[in-house]
Amino acid sequence: MHKQALPKWWFGLTLAVLIGLIATACGPAATPQVIKETVVVPVEVTKQVEVQVAVTATPEAVKVPKVALIMSGKREDQSWNQFMADSVQRLADEGKLEASFAEDVTPADFERVAGDYASQNYDLIIGHTSDFSEAALKVAAAYPDVKFGITGATTFLPNLAGLNNWTHNASAVAGYLAAKLTKTGTVGIIGAFAFPTQFVAHEGFKFGVYKANQETLRANRDATQVNCLETFTNTWFDTALGFEAAQAQMDQGADYIYITASGAGFGVIQAAEQTQTAKVIGSFVDMNAFAPDVVITSVERLADAPLAAMLYDIQTGRFVGKDYAFDLINGGTRLSPYHNFDSEIPQEVKDKVAAFQSNVVAGQGAFIVPFVTAKLGGETSCEAPIPAPTPVPTATP
């Protein structure tokens, strides 16, 4: 086989490579080539930054006021004392006050009992009857840093105020209801004493009957009006006298009787139960549970609102000697449900009573209930004036 000769340039290239290999193996180490490279290394960097943060300051703990309720009778009397005690207890259960109760305290002993509470730094001492007023003025003057509230109070000091649930508006609704329900045309009111707080309730009731009569006469000027009987038993506690007063009114035809006294009121309820002649409108608390067959509703008193207002003023330094007075318009009183009588009362009557109450609460014009604390003009009547006859138009000739 013929071999082709290699070109001359090939021998030169081969010789150069060999010389380079020998130099690399035998000569000094060559300087390595430096390659520049950027390397990113993760590093945690801490940087202080001034930041403004809104922080709500922790408020100082509000001191829960200590309240003492001093009563002339039993706390659970289902009447006068219970309505106030229940309101105090409700606020205590809500954590709004710490409560203490004193029962069966006489006016002669009030100064000692109230002074004992005052010396223990109670924030508010309540005397739950106007019979405590004279003694309260003395003890309040002796403890000017302690606040006092007296139900029925009419004389005040910078640290002694009135605490009242006036019933004129709610009593007017009760009178209107009685006038709409009576079958005999006669309704009654039985109270304790001819006393300002009693007048307020009695005259309010009469106003409700008056408005019902007025409404009836507008529809028929010849209609028979509802008349009212009124009795003061001159006792807060004697049930026997209340029983007798109720019998006397029932003998005169009263078939609905509104009670405004405590013990005497229970005598009225007993007479109604025994004779089954009349139904009763109770007072102070919902009395239906006491006599479900005769008590159709009650004018309840709720001291929660006036107490809360008084405590707020004490805690904010705004307490003054004034009458903290509440009524039907602002939550101080209300009428209880009809309970088992609800189905017996015609819906038309319930609707009219609700409308009348709305008008009373609005407190405008002819529905403003008079607030009467004294009968300066003598006895008042439930009868409304008979409207003048509508003139008959004459024929034009």
Contacts in CASP RR format, 6 or more apart in sequence:
PFRMAT RR
TARGET T0000
AUTHOR 0000-0000-0000
METHOD contacts of the structure
MODEL  1
MHKQALPKWWFGLTLAVLIGLIATACGPAATPQVIKETVVVPVEVTKQVE
VQVAVTATPEAVKVPKVALIMSGKREDQSWNQFMADSVQRLADEGKLEAS
FAEDVTPADFERVAGDYASQNYDLIIGHTSDFSEAALKVAAAYPDVKFGI
TGATTFLPNLAGLNNWTHNASAVAGYLAAKLTKTGTVGIIGAFAFPTQFV
AHEGFKFGVYKANQETLRANRDATQVNCLETFTNTWFDTALGFEAAQAQM
DQGADYIYITASGAGFGVIQAAEQTQTAKVIGSFVDMNAFAPDVVITSVE
RLADAPLAAMLYDIQTGRFVGKDYAFDLINGGTRLSPYHNFDSEIPQEVK
DKVAAFQSNVVAGQGAFIVPFVTAKLGGETSCEAPIPAPTPVPTATP
24 30 0 8 1.000
62 315 0 8 1.000
63 315 0 8 1.000
64 95 0 8 1.000
64 96 0 8 1.000
64 97 0 8 1.000
64 98 0 8 1.000
65 96 0 8 1.000
65 97 0 8 1.000
65 98 0 8 1.000
65 123 0 8 1.000
65 124 0 8 1.000
65 311 0 8 1.000
65 314 0 8 1.000
65 315 0 8 1.000
66 97 0 8 1.000
66 98 0 8 1.000
66 100 0 8 1.000
66 120 0 8 1.000
66 121 0 8 1.000
66 122 0 8 1.000
66 123 0 8 1.000
66 124 0 8 1.000
67 88 0 8 1.000
67 92 0 8 1.000
67 97 0 8 1.000
67 98 0 8 1.000
67 99 0 8 1.000
67 100 0 8 1.000
67 122 0 8 1.000
67 123 0 8 1.000
67 124 0 8 1.000
67 125 0 8 1.000
67 126 0 8 1.000
67 307 0 8 1.000
67 311 0 8 1.000
68 99 0 8 1.000
68 100 0 8 1.000
68 101 0 8 1.000
68 102 0 8 1.000
68 114 0 8 1.000
68 117 0 8 1.000
68 122 0 8 1.000
68 124 0 8 1.000
68 125 0 8 1.000
68 126 0 8 1.000
69 84 0 8 1.000
69 85 0 8 1.000
69 88 0 8 1.000
69 99 0 8 1.000
69 100 0 8 1.000
69 101 0 8 1.000
69 102 0 8 1.000
69 126 0 8 1.000
69 127 0 8 1.000
69 128 0 8 1.000
70 102 0 8 1.000
70 105 0 8 1.000
70 110 0 8 1.000
70 113 0 8 1.000
70 114 0 8 1.000
70 117 0 8 1.000
70 125 0 8 1.000
70 126 0 8 1.000
70 127 0 8 1.000
70 128 0 8 1.000
70 132 0 8 1.000
71 81 0 8 1.000
71 84 0 8 1.000
71 85 0 8 1.000
71 101 0 8 1.000
71 102 0 8 1.000
71 103 0 8 1.000
71 104 0 8 1.000
71 105 0 8 1.000
71 127 0 8 1.000
71 128 0 8 1.000
71 129 0 8 1.000
72 81 0 8 1.000
72 104 0 8 1.000
72 105 0 8 1.000
72 106 0 8 1.000
72 107 0 8 1.000
72 128 0 8 1.000
72 129 0 8 1.000
72 131 0 8 1.000
72 132 0 8 1.000
73 81 0 8 1.000
73 103 0 8 1.000
73 104 0 8 1.000
73 105 0 8 1.000
74 81 0 8 1.000
74 103 0 8 1.000
74 104 0 8 1.000
75 81 0 8 1.000
75 82 0 8 1.000
75 85 0 8 1.000
75 101 0 8 1.000
75 103 0 8 1.000
76 82 0 8 1.000
76 85 0 8 1.000
77 262 0 8 1.000
78 285 0 8 1.000
78 287 0 8 1.000
78 290 0 8 1.000
79 262 0 8 1.000
79 263 0 8 1.000
79 265 0 8 1.000
79 266 0 8 1.000
79 283 0 8 1.000
79 284 0 8 1.000
79 285 0 8 1.000
79 287 0 8 1.000
80 128 0 8 1.000
80 129 0 8 1.000
80 236 0 8 1.000
80 262 0 8 1.000
80 284 0 8 1.000
81 103 0 8 1.000
81 128 0 8 1.000
81 262 0 8 1.000
82 284 0 8 1.000
82 285 0 8 1.000
83 165 0 8 1.000
83 284 0 8 1.000
83 285 0 8 1.000
83 300 0 8 1.000
83 301 0 8 1.000
83 302 0 8 1.000
83 303 0 8 1.000
84 126 0 8 1.000
84 128 0 8 1.000
84 151 0 8 1.000
84 301 0 8 1.000
84 303 0 8 1.000
85 101 0 8 1.000
86 285 0 8 1.000
87 302 0 8 1.000
87 303 0 8 1.000
87 304 0 8 1.000
87 307 0 8 1.000
88 97 0 8 1.000
88 99 0 8 1.000
88 101 0 8 1.000
88 126 0 8 1.000
88 303 0 8 1.000
88 307 0 8 1.000
89 99 0 8 1.000
90 304 0 8 1.000
91 97 0 8 1.000
91 99 0 8 1.000
91 304 0 8 1.000
91 307 0 8 1.000
91 308 0 8 1.000
91 311 0 8 1.000
92 98 0 8 1.000
92 99 0 8 1.000
96 308 0 8 1.000
96 311 0 8 1.000
97 124 0 8 1.000
97 311 0 8 1.000
100 117 0 8 1.000
100 122 0 8 1.000
102 113 0 8 1.000
102 117 0 8 1.000
105 113 0 8 1.000
107 131 0 8 1.000
107 132 0 8 1.000
107 134 0 8 1.000
107 135 0 8 1.000
108 135 0 8 1.000
110 127 0 8 1.000
110 132 0 8 1.000
110 135 0 8 1.000
110 136 0 8 1.000
110 139 0 8 1.000
111 135 0 8 1.000
111 138 0 8 1.000
111 139 0 8 1.000
114 125 0 8 1.000
114 127 0 8 1.000
114 132 0 8 1.000
114 135 0 8 1.000
114 136 0 8 1.000
114 139 0 8 1.000
114 148 0 8 1.000
115 125 0 8 1.000
115 139 0 8 1.000
115 142 0 8 1.000
115 143 0 8 1.000
117 125 0 8 1.000
118 125 0 8 1.000
118 139 0 8 1.000
118 142 0 8 1.000
118 143 0 8 1.000
118 146 0 8 1.000
119 143 0 8 1.000
121 146 0 8 1.000
122 146 0 8 1.000
123 146 0 8 1.000
123 147 0 8 1.000
123 311 0 8 1.000
123 314 0 8 1.000
124 146 0 8 1.000
124 147 0 8 1.000
124 148 0 8 1.000
124 149 0 8 1.000
124 310 0 8 1.000
124 311 0 8 1.000
124 314 0 8 1.000
125 146 0 8 1.000
125 147 0 8 1.000
125 148 0 8 1.000
125 149 0 8 1.000
126 148 0 8 1.000
126 149 0 8 1.000
126 150 0 8 1.000
126 151 0 8 1.000
126 163 0 8 1.000
127 136 0 8 1.000
127 148 0 8 1.000
127 149 0 8 1.000
127 150 0 8 1.000
127 151 0 8 1.000
128 151 0 8 1.000
129 151 0 8 1.000
129 152 0 8 1.000
130 150 0 8 1.000
130 151 0 8 1.000
130 152 0 8 1.000
130 153 0 8 1.000
130 154 0 8 1.000
130 197 0 8 1.000
132 150 0 8 1.000
133 150 0 8 1.000
133 152 0 8 1.000
133 153 0 8 1.000
133 154 0 8 1.000
133 155 0 8 1.000
136 148 0 8 1.000
136 149 0 8 1.000
136 150 0 8 1.000
136 153 0 8 1.000
136 160 0 8 1.000
137 155 0 8 1.000
137 157 0 8 1.000
137 160 0 8 1.000
139 148 0 8 1.000
140 146 0 8 1.000
140 148 0 8 1.000
140 157 0 8 1.000
140 159 0 8 1.000
140 160 0 8 1.000
141 157 0 8 1.000
143 159 0 8 1.000
144 158 0 8 1.000
144 159 0 8 1.000
145 159 0 8 1.000
146 159 0 8 1.000
147 159 0 8 1.000
147 160 0 8 1.000
147 161 0 8 1.000
147 310 0 8 1.000
147 314 0 8 1.000
147 319 0 8 1.000
148 157 0 8 1.000
148 159 0 8 1.000
148 160 0 8 1.000
148 161 0 8 1.000
149 160 0 8 1.000
149 161 0 8 1.000
149 162 0 8 1.000
149 163 0 8 1.000
149 310 0 8 1.000
149 324 0 8 1.000
150 160 0 8 1.000
150 161 0 8 1.000
150 162 0 8 1.000
150 163 0 8 1.000
151 162 0 8 1.000
151 163 0 8 1.000
151 164 0 8 1.000
152 162 0 8 1.000
152 163 0 8 1.000
152 164 0 8 1.000
152 196 0 8 1.000
152 197 0 8 1.000
153 160 0 8 1.000
153 161 0 8 1.000
153 162 0 8 1.000
153 163 0 8 1.000
153 164 0 8 1.000
153 323 0 8 1.000
154 196 0 8 1.000
156 162 0 8 1.000
156 321 0 8 1.000
156 322 0 8 1.000
156 323 0 8 1.000
157 321 0 8 1.000
158 320 0 8 1.000
158 321 0 8 1.000
159 319 0 8 1.000
159 321 0 8 1.000
160 321 0 8 1.000
161 310 0 8 1.000
161 319 0 8 1.000
161 320 0 8 1.000
161 321 0 8 1.000
161 322 0 8 1.000
161 323 0 8 1.000
161 324 0 8 1.000
162 321 0 8 1.000
162 322 0 8 1.000
162 323 0 8 1.000
162 324 0 8 1.000
162 325 0 8 1.000
163 303 0 8 1.000
163 306 0 8 1.000
163 307 0 8 1.000
163 310 0 8 1.000
163 324 0 8 1.000
164 197 0 8 1.000
164 306 0 8 1.000
164 323 0 8 1.000
164 324 0 8 1.000
164 325 0 8 1.000
164 326 0 8 1.000
165 301 0 8 1.000
165 302 0 8 1.000
165 303 0 8 1.000
165 306 0 8 1.000
165 325 0 8 1.000
165 326 0 8 1.000
165 327 0 8 1.000
165 332 0 8 1.000
165 333 0 8 1.000
166 200 0 8 1.000
166 325 0 8 1.000
166 326 0 8 1.000
166 327 0 8 1.000
166 333 0 8 1.000
166 371 0 8 1.000
167 200 0 8 1.000
167 201 0 8 1.000
167 204 0 8 1.000
167 260 0 8 1.000
167 283 0 8 1.000
167 299 0 8 1.000
167 301 0 8 1.000
167 327 0 8 1.000
167 328 0 8 1.000
167 333 0 8 1.000
168 200 0 8 1.000
168 201 0 8 1.000
168 203 0 8 1.000
168 204 0 8 1.000
168 207 0 8 1.000
168 327 0 8 1.000
168 369 0 8 1.000
168 370 0 8 1.000
168 371 0 8 1.000
168 372 0 8 1.000
169 204 0 8 1.000
169 327 0 8 1.000
169 328 0 8 1.000
169 329 0 8 1.000
169 333 0 8 1.000
169 360 0 8 1.000
169 361 0 8 1.000
169 369 0 8 1.000
170 299 0 8 1.000
170 300 0 8 1.000
170 327 0 8 1.000
170 328 0 8 1.000
170 333 0 8 1.000
170 334 0 8 1.000
170 335 0 8 1.000
171 200 0 8 1.000
171 201 0 8 1.000
171 202 0 8 1.000
171 204 0 8 1.000
171 205 0 8 1.000
171 208 0 8 1.000
171 258 0 8 1.000
171 260 0 8 1.000
171 299 0 8 1.000
171 369 0 8 1.000
172 204 0 8 1.000
172 205 0 8 1.000
172 207 0 8 1.000
172 208 0 8 1.000
172 211 0 8 1.000
172 356 0 8 1.000
172 360 0 8 1.000
172 369 0 8 1.000
173 208 0 8 1.000
173 328 0 8 1.000
173 335 0 8 1.000
173 353 0 8 1.000
173 356 0 8 1.000
173 357 0 8 1.000
173 360 0 8 1.000
174 205 0 8 1.000
174 208 0 8 1.000
174 258 0 8 1.000
174 281 0 8 1.000
174 297 0 8 1.000
174 299 0 8 1.000
174 335 0 8 1.000
175 187 0 8 1.000
175 204 0 8 1.000
175 205 0 8 1.000
175 206 0 8 1.000
175 207 0 8 1.000
175 208 0 8 1.000
175 209 0 8 1.000
175 212 0 8 1.000
175 258 0 8 1.000
175 281 0 8 1.000
176 208 0 8 1.000
176 209 0 8 1.000
176 211 0 8 1.000
176 212 0 8 1.000
176 352 0 8 1.000
176 353 0 8 1.000
176 356 0 8 1.000
177 281 0 8 1.000
177 297 0 8 1.000
177 335 0 8 1.000
177 349 0 8 1.000
177 353 0 8 1.000
178 187 0 8 1.000
178 188 0 8 1.000
178 205 0 8 1.000
178 209 0 8 1.000
178 226 0 8 1.000
178 256 0 8 1.000
178 258 0 8 1.000
178 281 0 8 1.000
179 187 0 8 1.000
179 208 0 8 1.000
179 209 0 8 1.000
179 212 0 8 1.000
179 213 0 8 1.000
179 226 0 8 1.000
179 382 0 8 1.000
180 212 0 8 1.000
180 349 0 8 1.000
180 352 0 8 1.000
180 353 0 8 1.000
181 256 0 8 1.000
181 279 0 8 1.000
181 296 0 8 1.000
181 345 0 8 1.000
181 349 0 8 1.000
182 226 0 8 1.000
182 255 0 8 1.000
182 256 0 8 1.000
183 255 0 8 1.000
184 253 0 8 1.000
184 254 0 8 1.000
184 255 0 8 1.000
185 224 0 8 1.000
185 225 0 8 1.000
185 226 0 8 1.000
185 227 0 8 1.000
185 253 0 8 1.000
185 255 0 8 1.000
186 226 0 8 1.000
186 227 0 8 1.000
186 228 0 8 1.000
186 229 0 8 1.000
186 252 0 8 1.000
186 253 0 8 1.000
186 254 0 8 1.000
186 255 0 8 1.000
187 209 0 8 1.000
187 226 0 8 1.000
187 227 0 8 1.000
187 228 0 8 1.000
187 229 0 8 1.000
187 254 0 8 1.000
187 255 0 8 1.000
187 256 0 8 1.000
187 257 0 8 1.000
187 258 0 8 1.000
187 382 0 8 1.000
188 228 0 8 1.000
188 229 0 8 1.000
188 230 0 8 1.000
188 231 0 8 1.000
188 249 0 8 1.000
188 254 0 8 1.000
188 256 0 8 1.000
188 257 0 8 1.000
188 258 0 8 1.000
189 202 0 8 1.000
189 205 0 8 1.000
189 206 0 8 1.000
189 228 0 8 1.000
189 229 0 8 1.000
189 230 0 8 1.000
189 231 0 8 1.000
189 257 0 8 1.000
189 258 0 8 1.000
189 259 0 8 1.000
189 260 0 8 1.000
190 230 0 8 1.000
190 231 0 8 1.000
190 233 0 8 1.000
190 242 0 8 1.000
190 245 0 8 1.000
190 246 0 8 1.000
190 249 0 8 1.000
190 257 0 8 1.000
190 258 0 8 1.000
190 259 0 8 1.000
190 260 0 8 1.000
190 261 0 8 1.000
190 264 0 8 1.000
190 265 0 8 1.000
190 268 0 8 1.000
191 198 0 8 1.000
191 202 0 8 1.000
191 231 0 8 1.000
191 232 0 8 1.000
191 233 0 8 1.000
191 259 0 8 1.000
191 260 0 8 1.000
191 261 0 8 1.000
191 264 0 8 1.000
191 265 0 8 1.000
192 198 0 8 1.000
192 232 0 8 1.000
192 233 0 8 1.000
192 234 0 8 1.000
192 235 0 8 1.000
192 236 0 8 1.000
192 260 0 8 1.000
192 261 0 8 1.000
192 262 0 8 1.000
192 264 0 8 1.000
193 232 0 8 1.000
193 234 0 8 1.000
193 236 0 8 1.000
194 232 0 8 1.000
194 375 0 8 1.000
196 373 0 8 1.000
196 374 0 8 1.000
197 373 0 8 1.000
198 232 0 8 1.000
198 260 0 8 1.000
198 261 0 8 1.000
199 372 0 8 1.000
199 373 0 8 1.000
199 374 0 8 1.000
199 375 0 8 1.000
200 371 0 8 1.000
200 372 0 8 1.000
200 373 0 8 1.000
201 258 0 8 1.000
201 260 0 8 1.000
201 283 0 8 1.000
201 299 0 8 1.000
202 230 0 8 1.000
202 260 0 8 1.000
203 370 0 8 1.000
203 372 0 8 1.000
203 375 0 8 1.000
203 380 0 8 1.000
204 369 0 8 1.000
204 370 0 8 1.000
204 372 0 8 1.000
205 228 0 8 1.000
205 258 0 8 1.000
206 228 0 8 1.000
206 230 0 8 1.000
206 380 0 8 1.000
206 381 0 8 1.000
206 382 0 8 1.000
207 369 0 8 1.000
207 370 0 8 1.000
208 356 0 8 1.000
208 369 0 8 1.000
208 382 0 8 1.000
209 226 0 8 1.000
209 228 0 8 1.000
209 382 0 8 1.000
210 381 0 8 1.000
210 382 0 8 1.000
210 383 0 8 1.000
210 384 0 8 1.000
211 356 0 8 1.000
211 366 0 8 1.000
211 367 0 8 1.000
211 384 0 8 1.000
212 226 0 8 1.000
213 225 0 8 1.000
213 226 0 8 1.000
213 382 0 8 1.000
213 383 0 8 1.000
213 384 0 8 1.000
214 384 0 8 1.000
216 223 0 8 1.000
216 225 0 8 1.000
217 223 0 8 1.000
217 225 0 8 1.000
217 384 0 8 1.000
217 386 0 8 1.000
217 387 0 8 1.000
218 387 0 8 1.000
221 386 0 8 1.000
221 387 0 8 1.000
221 389 0 8 1.000
225 382 0 8 1.000
225 383 0 8 1.000
225 384 0 8 1.000
226 382 0 8 1.000
227 381 0 8 1.000
227 382 0 8 1.000
227 383 0 8 1.000
228 381 0 8 1.000
228 382 0 8 1.000
229 249 0 8 1.000
229 252 0 8 1.000
229 254 0 8 1.000
231 245 0 8 1.000
231 248 0 8 1.000
231 249 0 8 1.000
233 241 0 8 1.000
233 242 0 8 1.000
233 245 0 8 1.000
233 261 0 8 1.000
233 264 0 8 1.000
234 241 0 8 1.000
235 241 0 8 1.000
235 242 0 8 1.000
235 261 0 8 1.000
235 263 0 8 1.000
235 264 0 8 1.000
236 261 0 8 1.000
236 262 0 8 1.000
236 263 0 8 1.000
236 264 0 8 1.000
237 262 0 8 1.000
237 263 0 8 1.000
237 264 0 8 1.000
238 263 0 8 1.000
238 264 0 8 1.000
239 263 0 8 1.000
239 264 0 8 1.000
239 265 0 8 1.000
239 266 0 8 1.000
239 267 0 8 1.000
239 270 0 8 1.000
240 267 0 8 1.000
241 264 0 8 1.000
242 261 0 8 1.000
242 263 0 8 1.000
242 264 0 8 1.000
242 265 0 8 1.000
242 266 0 8 1.000
242 267 0 8 1.000
242 268 0 8 1.000
242 271 0 8 1.000
243 267 0 8 1.000
243 268 0 8 1.000
243 270 0 8 1.000
243 271 0 8 1.000
245 264 0 8 1.000
245 268 0 8 1.000
246 257 0 8 1.000
246 267 0 8 1.000
246 268 0 8 1.000
246 271 0 8 1.000
246 272 0 8 1.000
246 278 0 8 1.000
247 271 0 8 1.000
247 275 0 8 1.000
249 257 0 8 1.000
249 278 0 8 1.000
250 257 0 8 1.000
250 271 0 8 1.000
250 272 0 8 1.000
250 275 0 8 1.000
250 277 0 8 1.000
250 278 0 8 1.000
254 278 0 8 1.000
255 277 0 8 1.000
255 278 0 8 1.000
255 279 0 8 1.000
256 278 0 8 1.000
256 279 0 8 1.000
256 280 0 8 1.000
256 281 0 8 1.000
256 296 0 8 1.000
257 268 0 8 1.000
257 272 0 8 1.000
257 278 0 8 1.000
257 279 0 8 1.000
257 280 0 8 1.000
257 281 0 8 1.000
258 280 0 8 1.000
258 281 0 8 1.000
258 282 0 8 1.000
258 283 0 8 1.000
258 299 0 8 1.000
259 265 0 8 1.000
259 268 0 8 1.000
259 269 0 8 1.000
259 280 0 8 1.000
259 281 0 8 1.000
259 282 0 8 1.000
259 283 0 8 1.000
260 283 0 8 1.000
261 283 0 8 1.000
262 284 0 8 1.000
265 282 0 8 1.000
265 283 0 8 1.000
266 290 0 8 1.000
268 280 0 8 1.000
269 280 0 8 1.000
269 282 0 8 1.000
269 287 0 8 1.000
269 290 0 8 1.000
269 291 0 8 1.000
269 294 0 8 1.000
269 295 0 8 1.000
271 278 0 8 1.000
272 278 0 8 1.000
272 279 0 8 1.000
272 280 0 8 1.000
272 291 0 8 1.000
272 294 0 8 1.000
273 291 0 8 1.000
273 293 0 8 1.000
273 294 0 8 1.000
276 294 0 8 1.000
278 294 0 8 1.000
279 294 0 8 1.000
279 295 0 8 1.000
279 296 0 8 1.000
279 341 0 8 1.000
280 287 0 8 1.000
280 291 0 8 1.000
280 294 0 8 1.000
280 295 0 8 1.000
280 296 0 8 1.000
281 295 0 8 1.000
281 296 0 8 1.000
281 297 0 8 1.000
281 298 0 8 1.000
281 299 0 8 1.000
282 295 0 8 1.000
282 297 0 8 1.000
282 298 0 8 1.000
282 299 0 8 1.000
283 298 0 8 1.000
283 299 0 8 1.000
283 301 0 8 1.000
284 298 0 8 1.000
284 299 0 8 1.000
284 300 0 8 1.000
284 301 0 8 1.000
285 298 0 8 1.000
285 300 0 8 1.000
285 301 0 8 1.000
286 298 0 8 1.000
286 300 0 8 1.000
286 336 0 8 1.000
286 337 0 8 1.000
287 295 0 8 1.000
287 298 0 8 1.000
287 336 0 8 1.000
288 295 0 8 1.000
288 296 0 8 1.000
288 297 0 8 1.000
288 298 0 8 1.000
288 336 0 8 1.000
288 337 0 8 1.000
288 339 0 8 1.000
288 340 0 8 1.000
292 339 0 8 1.000
292 340 0 8 1.000
296 338 0 8 1.000
296 339 0 8 1.000
296 341 0 8 1.000
296 345 0 8 1.000
297 335 0 8 1.000
297 336 0 8 1.000
297 337 0 8 1.000
297 338 0 8 1.000
297 339 0 8 1.000
297 341 0 8 1.000
298 335 0 8 1.000
298 336 0 8 1.000
299 333 0 8 1.000
299 334 0 8 1.000
299 335 0 8 1.000
300 333 0 8 1.000
300 334 0 8 1.000
300 335 0 8 1.000
300 336 0 8 1.000
301 332 0 8 1.000
301 333 0 8 1.000
302 326 0 8 1.000
302 331 0 8 1.000
302 332 0 8 1.000
302 333 0 8 1.000
302 334 0 8 1.000
303 332 0 8 1.000
304 332 0 8 1.000
305 326 0 8 1.000
305 330 0 8 1.000
305 331 0 8 1.000
305 332 0 8 1.000
306 324 0 8 1.000
306 325 0 8 1.000
306 326 0 8 1.000
306 332 0 8 1.000
309 324 0 8 1.000
309 326 0 8 1.000
310 319 0 8 1.000
310 324 0 8 1.000
312 318 0 8 1.000
313 319 0 8 1.000
313 320 0 8 1.000
326 332 0 8 1.000
326 333 0 8 1.000
327 333 0 8 1.000
328 334 0 8 1.000
328 357 0 8 1.000
328 360 0 8 1.000
328 361 0 8 1.000
329 360 0 8 1.000
329 361 0 8 1.000
329 363 0 8 1.000
335 357 0 8 1.000
338 345 0 8 1.000
338 350 0 8 1.000
356 367 0 8 1.000
359 367 0 8 1.000
360 367 0 8 1.000
360 369 0 8 1.000
363 369 0 8 1.000
372 380 0 8 1.000
END
